[in-house]
């Protein structure tokens, strides 16, 4: 049984904005459009043309909900240079609707209640006294509200409310372990609550009002120009009265920005989260106040004491409760390409995630989660809110220390992206390959036996993926079921032997006792199958920043490989043929009445069957790539792309020419030990090509085995090309398309050089732009 979920017993209050999951599948075949909709309001905003974009934040209580778990708050919106005017969502009762014209103006009116507006600027000689309105959490800071609050620990109206509940229920349990920042941090839930209250009040003390915004530039690898566009647009977004505060995570990062950034912006103050303030370039900040994290904490503690002791202070400040419909956070997201987009998420959006993720991750108080993702990312942030609401211990690690910390902390869960699981997979195989010949043969043979055992098990358990709508024959299925049972019974002793001889050591090294949670990208099937075979559960999920972010995920009791599971509660998914979406009137009609949002993902929904090898898979979502990643060759047929929608609108995409999904080829090629990274290219060309970053150590080792090294011990470039091309041809032999010319580059694609996103996905547009000349020469 799961522990009681905060907010339970209040379902009636949520019925106007949420509905139970509903799936429809008029066409399960790949090449159709999947539409996603959540009845919970979600806002995505872009400024365009001459419209002035205005984003509203519901006060520092809302901001601190983000800063408490992630150390910062991201204020976001979109640069006005956006080439295509988008259609925006507008909040309404129950079902939202979309606004096709003058989006920023309409959005601004809808999201700015008059009660929360800043007072008008006054002349220097004005003697008018006015009260300062401030927002606060109805539960966490109930003492600040007139007459207190009638909220209970089981009724959350704003994200910061979770901290009071957590402190009451899990007071002495360790909440946060951060060993790699100075000073290292370990807080209990009681201490975490106090840090949040102090930091929140500290921000108020230095001038952040109910409509203020903090632009946090923490750990991002965006270019300086992108950051400047985001910052200046954010500054215009807050009434043009309150200047923006800049928060950075280190002196080194600030000093990098100083030359191109500080001279062009207007900021009220700067907050440094970690590091020594003396390392900041003093000439760059000039007269701008600079605060360290401890400074804000001390100011907040003093202000809190004064607030409760001074009647005069109480008369000057008027505190209002944060509403569930208030915007809690604004996140800039551009994914792997495109202009950064401002995403506005309300408290209700985020609370929906907190209240419904336990079904996916049934963690218990005291469990330990290990995470290495950036804490300002929507995926990590939602996970952390959920973690802290259930008394779980959050341990932060880094790429450098991941392997060491898996053994040191022995976490029940790890939260990460597919690349981390691929890295673990490669590391395990390297360990096996470095063993003696006998050990290697035994280990690999037992792993293959486990693969066969799992395949047979899927047949009789009904978890075989299929997009076939035809009902299976009863007799044929019974024969398959019986045969699968016999095969599984025969292989079961060998599979258990593998557990003792091989998998036990792997489990000890990895240390994940319950599950690995994967999100932020597609999990390669060979990696998925490997971890299933060795008995380490990996649950794959899917979501977007605009969806708060989780849309669907695999459950522990129904963890079907190759899918991202069923939609979470209060979520609808349907499939939509893109050809019908090319009719503008039909699109506008669907837009006005339905309000679906496009994610540009290619995939399908598994059809329902009452019996057969796929009977447990009905309604699950299968992703096959990104529509924007599709490579269109210079000749071919008209094909469809798939899109997933969610409570807004979107675009339908179709291509002329032969279409290629590069993900299939890249996933297959990445299984080669000689290939470190690969990007398939060929847009508007007659054939495909690839940019490859080789694994130099493995290439040299293979060259030694083949005795093709030169006299000086070096390997000629043409021989490297031949080796990589042979590997590419071998591993992609089963793919529908073949890769022609290849470009070998030495510099890996990393977050630091801007060729990967913070969630470790390769940014195709950046890679192709960097090597544009080489690519042109490649296809000549």
N, C-alpha and C positions, 0 to 999 in steps of 0.2 A: 504494500500500500504506500502511496506517496504521502508526504506530509501535507497538512492543510495549506492550500495556496492562498496567500493574501488576496483579499478581494472576493473570495468565494462567498456566496450568499447574496451577491449583488448583481447577478446575471441580468435581472430585469432592467436594471439601469443601463445596461450595455446593449440591449436588444435593438435600440434604434440605430446603432452604428455598427453592428456586427451580425453576421449570420453564419449558420453552420456551413461547413465545406460542401460544395456542390461541384461535381465533375460531369462534364459532358464530353463525348468523344465521337462527333459525327464522322471523323476521318482520322484513324490512328496512324496513318502512314507518314513517314518522313517527307518533308517538303510541303508541310502545311503550317499555318500560323497558330501558335498557342497564345491565348489571351489570358491574362491574369487580372483578377480584381479582388480587392479587399474592401469590405464595407467600412473598415476603420479609415477615417480621413487621413490622407497623406498628401502633402503639398510639395510640388516641385516648381521652382521658379527660374525664369530666365528673363533678363531685360533685353529688349530689342528696339531698333529704330530710335526714335527720340524719346521713348518713355523712360521716365526716371524710376529705377527699381528701388523699392523700399522694403526692407526686411525687418521684422519686429521680433525682439527677444523678450521673453516674459520675465525679465529681471534676473538678478544674480543668483537667486535661489535655483532658477532653472539652469543657469550656466554652471553652477557648482555641481549639479547632478552629473554633468559631463566631467568637470574638472576633478571631482572627487575620486572617481575610479580611473581616470585616464591622465590626471595631472594637468589638464588643460581644457579649454573650450574653443571649439572651432567656429568662427563666424564666417558665413559663406554667402555668396551670391555669384552672378555670372557677369563677366565683362561685357560691356555693351556692344563690342565688336562682333557679336555673334552673327554669323552669316545668314542664318535662317531663323525668322521669327517663329518661336514655338507657340503651341497652344498650352495654356496653363489650367491647372485645377483650381477651383474655388470652393472654399468650405461651405457646406450647407447642412441642413438637418438630414440625418440619415444618409441617403445617397448624395454624393457630391456631384457637381456638374462642371463642365469645362468651358472656358471662355476663349473663343477664337480671336477676339480683337482687343486691343489695348490691355494686354494682360497685366502689366505691372500696376497700372492705375487701379484697375478693379481689384487686384489682389491686395493692394495697399489699403484700400477702404475696408475690405472685408476683414483684414487681420489686425486692424488697429482700433481697438475700442477706445472711445473717447476718455474713459476713466483712467486709462494707462498712459495717456499722452503726456509728454513733458510740458512743463509750463512755458508760456511764450517768453522770449527774451525780453528783458527789461532795460530801460535806459539807465545810464550811470547814476542819475540823480533820483531814480525811483525809490520811494520809501515803502513800497507795497510789500507787506510780509506775506509769504505764502508757505504752505506746508509742502514738504517733499514727499512724494508718493513712492513707496518702495514695495516690491513684490517679495513674498516669502512663501516657504513651503507650508501648506495647511497642517501638516502633521509634524514635520521635523522642527519647525519654528512656530508652533502653535501659540507659544507664550507671547509672541509679538503681535498677535491678532487681537483686535478688540473683543473682549469676552472669551478669549481662548478659541479653541476649535472643537467642534463636535465630532471630528473624525476619530476613528478607532484604528488600532494597529492593523486591522484587517480590511481597511478601506483606504486605498491609495488614490489620490487625485492628481498627484504630480510625482515625477521621478524622484526628487529628493526625499519623499516620504519613506522610501525603502530603507534609508539609513537609520531612522528612529526604530522601525520594526526590527531591523537586524541587531541594533545595539541592545534592545530589550530582550530578544530571544537568544542571541549568541554572544553575550557580553564579553566573555573571557576567551572565546575561540580566536585563533589567529586568523586575521582577514587578509593581510597583505605581507608578502615577503619580496623585497626588491634588493638583492644582494650586490648589484653591479653599478648602482649610482652612489655617489658620495654625498652624505654618509649612507651606508646601507640601512634599509628600513625594514622593520617588522612591527606591525600594528595589530592590536586586537580590534574587535568590532567596536568596543567602547572608545578606544583611542581614535579609530577611524572617524567615528561620528563627531568627536570633538575637533579633529583636524578640519573636517568639512565645515562645521559651524564657524570656526575661527577664520578660515580662508574666505568663506562667503561674506562674513561681516567685514573682513579686511578689504575686500573689493568695494563694498559699499562705502567704507571709510575714506577711500581715496577717490571716490566720485562716480562709481558706476551706478546709474539709476535704473529704473524699471525698463526704460527703453534703450539702455546702453548696450554696446556690443564689444566683445573682446575678440580681436583677430589673433588667433594662436598660430604661430608658424613653428611647429615642433616636429623635428625629425623629417620634414618633407624633403623630397628630392626634386621638387619642381624648379624650373628655371627662375632666375631673379625676375624676369619680365612677367612670367605667369603669376608670381607672388605679388608683384606690383599691381597687376590688373585686378587680382582678387582683393587686395587691400584697399585700393582706391575705390573700387565699386562698393565694398563693404562700408567704407566711410560715408559714401553718398546715401547708404541705405538706412541710416539712423537719424532721420530728421534734419541732418546737416546742423544739428545743435551740439550733440555730444561727440567729441572727438573719439577716435578709436584707440584702444589700448593694444599695444603689441606685446605678445608673450612669446618668448623664445626658450629653447631648451638648453642652450649652451652658449658661452661667450664666443666660441669658435664659429658657430653658425651665425650669430649676430654680426660678427666682424666680417664675415663673408658677404652679408647683405649690405653692410654699411655704405660702401662706396656708391652702389647703384640704387639704393633703396631709400636711405634716410633723408637724402637731400630733396626727395620728391614727394614726401608724405607729410601729413600733419597728424601728430599723435600726442595724446595727453600724457601718457607715461608708458614705461617699459617694465615688464616683469621678467626676471631671469629665474627659471625653475631650478636649474642646477648650475654649479660652478661658482667661481669667484668673481664678484662684481669688478674687482680691480683689473681683470683681464679684458674688460669691455673697452673698446676704443672710445675714449672720453671725448675726442674731437667730433666723433660722429653723432653722439647724443646731445652735445651742446648743453642746453639748459633743461632738457627733458628729464623729469624725475625718473630714477632707476631704482626699482625695488627687487630684492631677492625674495625667494619663497618664504624664508623665515621672517622677513620684514612684514609681509602681508599677514602672516599668522599672528605676529605680535600686535600689529595694529588691530586686527580683528578681535583678539582676546581683550585688549584694552577697551575697544569700542563696545563689546558685549557687556563688560562689567559696567561701563558708564551708562549703557542703555537701560539697564535694570535698576540703577541707583539714582538716576537723574529724572525728575519729573519734567524738567525743561526740555530734555531731549525727547521725551515721550510726546510733548506737545508739538515739536518741530517735525517729527516724522509720522507719516500715516502709512501703516502696513496693510497691504491687500493680499488676499490669498491667490496663489497661482491657480489658474483654471486648467482642467485637462485639455482644453482646446488651445491653450497658449502654446506658442512655438518654443520648444525646449532647446533645440540646437539647429544650427545651419551648417551643412557640410558641403564643401566643394568636392566634386567628383568629376573626373574626366575619363576614368577607366583606362583602357590601353591606348586610347586615341581621342582626339576631339578637344573642343574648348571646355574648360572647367565649367560645370553647371552647379548652380546653387540649389541645394535640397533642403527644404524646411520640414522638420519633423516635430510633431507636437508631443506633449506628454502622453496623450492617449495612444499615439503610435507606439512609443517606446514601452509603455506599460502593457500593451497587448503582447509584446515579445516576452516580457518578464513573466507574465501570467500564463503563457502557453508553451514555453520551452521545456518545462519539466517533463512533458510527455516524451520529448526527444532525448533528453539527458536526465534520467531519474537519479540525480546525485543526492547524497545525504550530507547533513551537517558534519563538518570535519574532513570531508573528502578534499583532495588536493588537485588543483588544476595547474598545469604548466603551460605558459604561453610566451610566445616570442614575437607576436604581431604588434604593429604600432597601435598604441592604445587609443589613438584618435580615429582609427578606421571603424566604420559602422559595424562591421562583423565582430570585431574584438569588443567594441563598446557594448553592444547588445549582450554578448556573452558575459561580460563583466557585471553588468547590471543584474543579470540572472544569477550569476555566481554569488554575488554579495547579498542577494535577497534570500538565499537558502543556507547561509552559514558555511560556505565553502571557502577554503584557503586558496588564494590566488598567488602563484609564484611566477615572477617575471624572469625570463632568461634571454639569451641572445643566440644568434647563429653560432658564434664562436664557442659558447659553453653548453650548447644543447645536449650533446652526447654525454658530457660529464654530469649535467643536471638531471638527466633522465635516470641515471644510476643513483645520484645523490639524494634526490627527493622522492623517487619511486612514486610518481603521480598516479592517481586513479584515472585521470583524463589528461589529454593534451589537446590544445586548441591550435590548429595551424592550417596551412594551405597545402595543396597537392604537392608542391615542389619539395616540401619537407619530408613527406612520406616517400616520394621518389628518391630523395637523398638517403633516407634510411634503407630503402630497398637496395640501392646500389652499394651502400656500405656493407650490408649483410652479405651480398653476393661476392664482394671483394674479399671479405673474410673467408668465405667458403673456398674461393678460388685460390687463396694463398695457403690453404691447408695441404697436407700430403695428398698424393694421388688417390690413395685408398679412401681417406676421409672425404675427399671431394666427390668421388663417385658414389659413395654411400649416401651422403647428404643430398646430392642432386637427384638421385634415384628415389629417395624417400619423399622428397618434395613433389616430384612428378606423380608418385602414388597418391599423395594427399590431394593433388589436383583432381585426379580421376575419382577419388572417393567423394570429394565435394560436388563434382558434376553429377554423379549418381544420386547423391543425397538431394540435390535440387529437384531432380525429376520426381521423386516420390513425395517430397515436401511441397511441390507445386510452386517453386520459385524460379522457373525457367522463363526468361524474357521472350516475349513473342508479340509481334504486331499483327498477327493473323486473326481476322474476325470470324473465320469459319470455326464452328464448334467441333472439337475433336471427337473422333469415333470412340465410343465406350470400349469396344473390344480392343482397338489399337492402343488406347491409353492404358488399359489394364495390363496388356502385355508389356508395355514400356515400364509401368510401375513395378511389375513383378521382376523384370530383368534388372531394373535399377536397385531393387531391394537385394537381389542376389549378389550383384557386383559390390554394393556397399558392405554387405556382410562379409564378403571375401576379403575386401581391402581394409576393413576396420582394424584388425590386429596390426597390420603394417603401419597404418596411420597412427595408432597409439604407440607403436615402437618409435616412430619418427618424433612424437612428442617427447619421449624420454631421451633419445639420443641427440636430437638436433634442436627442437623447438624450445626445450627447457632453457638451454643456454641463451637463445635469442631473447626469450622473455626476460631473463635475468639482466641482460645488457640493456634492453629497451625500457623495461620497468613500467610499462603501461598496463595496469591491472584490470581496468574496465573498458575503456574505449578511447580511440583517437577520433576527434571531431574535425572533419575536413570541410572547408568552405572557401569561397573566393575564386573558384576555378574548377575545371573538370579534372576528376581523378582518373588517371589512366587505368584501363581495365587490367593490364598485367600486374600493376601494383595492387589493385583491389583484390585480385585473385590470390596473390601471394600472401597478403596478410590474413585473408580468410583461411587459407590452407594451413598456416602456422598457428592459427588460433588467436590472433590479435584482431579484435573488432575495430573496424574503421567505419564510422558513420558519415556518409557524404551528404552535404546539404547544398542549398541553392538560395540565392537572394540578391538583392540590390540595395544600394544606399537608399534609393527612393522608397523601398518597401520596409524600411526600419530595422534590419534588412531581410530577415529570414522569410522565405516564401514556402519552401518545402524542405523536408529532411527525412532521412531513413530512421526508422524507429529501432530500438534494440531488439525487439521481438519480431521484427519484419525487415531485416537488413538485406535487401535484395541488391546484389551487385549490378553495376551498370546503370543504376537509377539514382535519382536524388530523392527518392521516397515520395510519400503522399504530402499534399499541402498541409500546412499547419491549420489550426482551428480558425474559423471566421475568414476563410480564404476560398476563392473560387478560381478554377482553371477551366478553360475550354480551348478547343482547337478551331482555328479559323483559316480557311483557304485564302491565300493572299490574292488570288486573281479576283475574288469578289471585292477585295478591298481597294482595287484600282478605280472603282467607280466613285467619283468625288461625292455625289449625292448620297450614295449608300454609306460612304465613310462618315460624312457629316451627320447623317441620321443616327448611325451607331454611336458616334461620338457624343451627340447631344443626349441620347437616352441611356447609354451604357457607361461611357467614361472609362474605357480600357486604356492601359498604359503599355507602351511597347518597350521591351527590353532588348530586342534584336537577337534573341537566342534561338538556335535551330534545335528542334527536338520533337518529341511526340509523347502521347499518353498511352500507356498500356491498356488494351481493352479488357473488359471484365469477362471472365469465364467461370461458370459454376463448377466445372471439373476440368481436369487436364493438368499438364505440367506447369501451366501459368496461372493456376487458379488463385494463388496468393498475391499476384502482382497487379491486379486490376486497379487502375486509377493512378499508378505511379508515373512519375515524370522521368523521361529519358532525354538527356541533352546530348546533342551531337556537334555543337560548335556555335560560333557566332556568325550571324548574317554578315556583319561588316568585315569578317575575316575571309569570306568567300572570295576566291580568286576566279575572275572571269577571263577565260582565254579568248583569243580574238575571233574564234569561230565556235559555233555550237547552237544549241537549242534554247528556247525559253524555259527556265525552270523557276521553281518557287523557293522562297526563303521562309524561314519560320520566325515567328515573333511571339513573345510572351507578354501579355498585357496585365496591368494592375491598376485599377482605380484612376486612371487618367486616360490620355489618348496616346497615339503613337503613329508611326509611319509604317506603311507596307512597302517592302522592298522586292523588286524583281530585277533580274539580270538578263541581258542579252548576251549570247555566247555560251560556250560550255563552262559549267560551273564546277569548281573544285573546292571541297572543304579541306583546308590544309591540316587541320588538327589530326585527322586520321594518319596522314603520312608522317607528321612530326612525332606523334606518339609512338608509332612503329619504329622510326629511326632512332629515337631516344633510348631504345632498349640496347643499342650497341654500346659497348664499353668504350669504343673509340670516339664516339660523338658526345660531346658535352652539352651543346645547345644547337638548335637548328631552327631556322625560319624559312618556310617554303615561300617562294616568290613566283611571279609570272603574270601579274595583272596586265591584261590587254596584249599578252605575248602569245605566240603559237605553241609554246610548250612551257613546262614548269622548270624552275631552277630552285636553288637552295643556298642560303648563307649558313655556313657551319663553323662553329667554334669547336676545335678538336680537343680531346682529352690527351694532352701531350705525353703524360706519363704512360698511359696505356698504348699510345701510338708507338712510342719508343720501345716499349716492352714487346709489342707485336712485331716491330721491325727486327728486333734482336732474334726473336723466334724464327723469323723468316730469313734471317741473315742477309738483310738488304741495306744495312747501315754502310755509310761510306767509310773510307780509310781513316778519316778524322773523327769518326764516331757520330757524325751528323747525318741527318736524313734529308735527302733532296726533296724540294717542294713538290716536284712532279710525282715522286713516289708517295708522298703524303696524300696528294690528290687521288692517286689511283687506289690507295688503301681505303680512303674514305668513300670513294665512289663504289667500290666493291661492297663495303659494309652497307651502304645505303641501298644498293640493289638487292642485297641479301635480305635485309630486314623489312623492306617495303614490297617484296615480291607479291604479297597477297593483296596489296592496295589496288584500287581501281585505276590510278594514274601513276605514271613513272616520272621521276625527276631527271631532267637533262643536265645542263651545266651547273656546276657548283662553285661557290666563292668561299674560300677558306680564310677566316680572319682569326687573329691571335687574341684580340681583346674580348674577354667574356662580357655578356650582357648582364649588368648588375644594377642595383638600385642606385649606387653611388654615381655611376656615369649616366643615369637617366634612361637607360634602356630597359629597365624593369620597373613595374609598379611597386608600391610598398607591400603588396600581397604577392610579390614575386612572379608576376605574369609579364611576359615579354611584350614590350610596347612596339608592335609591328611598324607603326608609322615612323617612330623614331629610328628604328633600325634601318628601314628602307631609305629614309631621308639621309642618314649618315653615310650610307654606302651607295648613294644614288648614281654617282659616276661609274663606280665599279659594276653596278647592276646593268647600266646601259651598255657598257663594254661587254659584259657577259653574254647579252642576248644579240650582240652584233655578229 
